[in-house]
Amino acid sequence: MKAARKRRKANATGEPGAHTIRVVAEQTGFQMGTLRAWERRYGFPRPERREGSNRRLYSDADIQKLVAIARTLERGYRIGDVIEKSVAELERLARPAADPPSAPSVGALTPAAIDELIDLLANDRLSELEAELRRGAVLLGPRRFVMELAQPFAVSVGQAWADGRLSIRHEHLATECLVTQIRLMLANYQDLDGRPRVVLATLPGEAHTLPLQLIALYLVTAGAKPRLLGGATPVREIAECARMLAADAVGIAVTIDQDHAQLARDLKTLRRGLGGGVPIWLGGAGARSHEQPGALVLTTWEEIDRAVVGSRGSPKASRTSVNGEPGD
């Protein structure tokens, strides 16, 4: 009875079994953008549309199946493999199997949990590491995945390599595992527009792009539209890309080892190529120690959030409407 009353209260539509996308996101843990992307790509969930409105209305059966899908994703399955299955089939797939004694629990996100992921990597148990990253992505959602799992894990891998506990191959494998998971998550936002549009790149001589991937995923959770240009990109190509894509900002990842004088020259060239209307956002481990005139240094997630909000209030951003679906 209590559960039924709670469902009726959460419905907030006045219609039995008709749930808004916001309610469905809250009850299932899936982002609203993810639900829309799945509807386009897989045909499920396929909500009804209220007459005279563009508002999506989901049924109790939709929520039941989405909850079952969430359980299978926690077990390491991929969405494309399970979304067409029935609830009964999904529940069979989601039945817990015996986990190995040393399997880490990313849900806790303690330093010990990160250390257990490092152990999986060090012992070449890559399938288990990938499964844990997938599970973490489902449990945490993209924003917390970046902040609480992916970035701390990447930092720990780098420290373990510096301490001699991991080899170069381990560091490269960890990067591939993270990038693969991040790209899967970014695919859910591929069809969504947003503001600000941010071109992400590293300057010539810096090919390490994992920070760009992390920032891209974080930006989409803030409603921005990142465009990954990649690593070691010629400065003039970055400026041209920003112009062609009508970018609202250009994000440059900087490492600690980057040459300060060369960075200053490259950023001066970039500013000249961008003109005065497109700001440069400087991030990464070396951003604070390599501050440059005319570049906004962003080294915390809060600073990135403020830059995103501030960019939307700029004259350039306000002249461009954001594609959206009213009523969702």
RAZIGI-V416171 format. One record per residue. RES is the residue in three letters. SS is DSSP state (~ for helix, > for strand, _ for the rest). Layout:
# RAZIGI-V416171
RES:SS + RES:SS
This chain:
# RAZIGI-V416171
MET:_ + LYS:~ + ALA:~ + ALA:~ + ARG:~ + LYS:~ + ARG:~ + ARG:~ + LYS:~ + ALA:~ + ASN:~ + ALA:_ + THR:_ + GLY:_ + GLU:_ + PRO:_ + GLY:_ + ALA:_ + HIS:> + THR:_ + ILE:~ + ARG:~ + VAL:~ + VAL:~ + ALA:~ + GLU:~ + GLN:~ + THR:~ + GLY:_ + PHE:_ + GLN:_ + MET:~ + GLY:~ + THR:~ + LEU:~ + ARG:~ + ALA:~ + TRP:~ + GLU:~ + ARG:~ + ARG:~ + TYR:~ + GLY:_ + PHE:_ + PRO:_ + ARG:_ + PRO:_ + GLU:> + ARG:> + ARG:_ + GLU:_ + GLY:_ + SER:_ + ASN:_ + ARG:_ + ARG:> + LEU:> + TYR:> + SER:_ + ASP:~ + ALA:~ + ASP:~ + ILE:~ + GLN:~ + LYS:~ + LEU:~ + VAL:~ + ALA:~ + ILE:~ + ALA:~ + ARG:~ + THR:~ + LEU:~ + GLU:~ + ARG:_ + GLY:_ + TYR:_ + ARG:_ + ILE:~ + GLY:~ + ASP:~ + VAL:~ + ILE:_ + GLU:_ + LYS:_ + SER:_ + VAL:~ + ALA:~ + GLU:~ + LEU:~ + GLU:~ + ARG:~ + LEU:~ + ALA:_ + ARG:_ + PRO:_ + ALA:_ + ALA:_ + ASP:_ + PRO:_ + PRO:_ + SER:_ + ALA:_ + PRO:_ + SER:_ + VAL:_ + GLY:_ + ALA:_ + LEU:_ + THR:_ + PRO:~ + ALA:~ + ALA:~ + ILE:~ + ASP:~ + GLU:~ + LEU:~ + ILE:~ + ASP:~ + LEU:~ + LEU:~ + ALA:~ + ASN:_ + ASP:_ + ARG:_ + LEU:~ + SER:~ + GLU:~ + LEU:~ + GLU:~ + ALA:~ + GLU:~ + LEU:~ + ARG:~ + ARG:~ + GLY:~ + ALA:~ + VAL:~ + LEU:~ + LEU:~ + GLY:~ + PRO:~ + ARG:~ + ARG:~ + PHE:~ + VAL:~ + MET:~ + GLU:~ + LEU:~ + ALA:~ + GLN:~ + PRO:~ + PHE:~ + ALA:~ + VAL:~ + SER:~ + VAL:~ + GLY:~ + GLN:~ + ALA:~ + TRP:~ + ALA:~ + ASP:_ + GLY:_ + ARG:_ + LEU:_ + SER:_ + ILE:~ + ARG:~ + HIS:~ + GLU:~ + HIS:~ + LEU:~ + ALA:~ + THR:~ + GLU:~ + CYS:~ + LEU:~ + VAL:~ + THR:~ + GLN:~ + ILE:~ + ARG:~ + LEU:~ + MET:~ + LEU:~ + ALA:~ + ASN:_ + TYR:_ + GLN:_ + ASP:_ + LEU:_ + ASP:_ + GLY:_ + ARG:_ + PRO:_ + ARG:> + VAL:> + VAL:> + LEU:> + ALA:> + THR:> + LEU:> + PRO:_ + GLY:_ + GLU:_ + ALA:_ + HIS:_ + THR:_ + LEU:~ + PRO:~ + LEU:~ + GLN:~ + LEU:~ + ILE:~ + ALA:~ + LEU:~ + TYR:~ + LEU:~ + VAL:~ + THR:~ + ALA:_ + GLY:_ + ALA:_ + LYS:> + PRO:> + ARG:> + LEU:> + LEU:> + GLY:> + GLY:> + ALA:> + THR:> + PRO:_ + VAL:~ + ARG:~ + GLU:~ + ILE:~ + ALA:~ + GLU:~ + CYS:~ + ALA:~ + ARG:~ + MET:~ + LEU:_ + ALA:_ + ALA:_ + ASP:_ + ALA:> + VAL:> + GLY:> + ILE:> + ALA:> + VAL:_ + THR:_ + ILE:_ + ASP:_ + GLN:_ + ASP:_ + HIS:~ + ALA:~ + GLN:~ + LEU:~ + ALA:~ + ARG:~ + ASP:~ + LEU:~ + LYS:~ + THR:~ + LEU:~ + ARG:~ + ARG:~ + GLY:~ + LEU:~ + GLY:_ + GLY:_ + GLY:_ + VAL:_ + PRO:> + ILE:> + TRP:> + LEU:> + GLY:> + GLY:_ + ALA:_ + GLY:_ + ALA:_ + ARG:~ + SER:~ + HIS:~ + GLU:_ + GLN:_ + PRO:_ + GLY:_ + ALA:> + LEU:> + VAL:> + LEU:_ + THR:_ + THR:_ + TRP:~ + GLU:~ + GLU:~ + ILE:~ + ASP:~ + ARG:~ + ALA:~ + VAL:~ + VAL:~ + GLY:~ + SER:~ + ARG:~ + GLY:_ + SER:_ + PRO:~ + LYS:~ + ALA:~ + SER:~ + ARG:_ + THR:_ + SER:_ + VAL:_ + ASN:_ + GLY:_ + GLU:_ + PRO:_ + GLY:_ + ASP:_
